[in-house]
Amino acid sequence: MRRGELLLVLVVVVCPSCVGPSRTSDSNTPFAPKHMYTKRVPRAPQPRLSHSTRPSQPLPRRDLTARRPQRTWYPRGRRVSDRWTTIVIHHSGTDRGSAVSFDKNHREERGWESLGYHFVIGNGTDTPNGKVEAGLRWHEQKHGAHCQSPGNYFNDHGIGICLVGDFTKSRPTKKQLRALDELVRFLSKTCSIPPSRVTTHKHINRTTKCPGQYFALEPVRRHLAKNPASRPTALVSQRRTRQLGAR
């Protein structure tokens, strides 16, 4: 064999491209299995909030006080009477107050048996802003003591709602108005009261300014008309039809 042929044979024998990857190959060779040369990158630890980076104030929570009818809006242990044909809106004429404080005043100062209104809507002073409180007269489905009129019709058949505040000086809060809209809608559905039967104290008794010049009735009626909770006229009984015709 000539010298050139011997060199060619040796090259063929030792050429790695001919014999394939060796099991003893290290991870630097391009023929090593993938798992032998792939480095696992450790996951970076998540930064933990220190005392100085944590929020100083709690996250705001959605206010649902005025956006859902509460169970306290239903009479306790009683069915809603069919006596109710209208809703009368008032203001307290005071800067602060609640159902509890007004109930005490009506008992001690006026000699009434309980709070004269059926509902009170807080302004954020003694109770949360927009909180609806149902009085004893509503839970017992008794006549109100909030609106004098000939024949006492609006006390006997009217649901009295009082918003805390003096609206001869300032406007109701937005949360009060939102709560009022929800409460009126609830009562409209429950008692089949149409928007035309939602009124205010001064619209019935001309001797009072209640609920003041800064309270607007028409937006409440329009909101109820645009978002009806039921079909009131289809549910009014013959007895209640006669009552509606009485005024």
Protein Blocks (a to p, Z undefined) as FASTA:
>chain_A
ZZklmmmmmmmmmmmklnopafkbcfkbckbcfklmmccddddddddddfklpcfbdcdd
ddfklmcccfklpcghiacdfkbcbdcdddehiabdcfklmmmmmmmmnopabdfbfbdc
dehimpcehiacddfklmnopacdfbgcehilmmmmpccdddedjfklbccdfklmmmmm
mmmmmmmmmnopafklgccfklmmmmbcbebjkbcfklmmmmmmmmccbdfklmpcfklm
mmmmmZZ
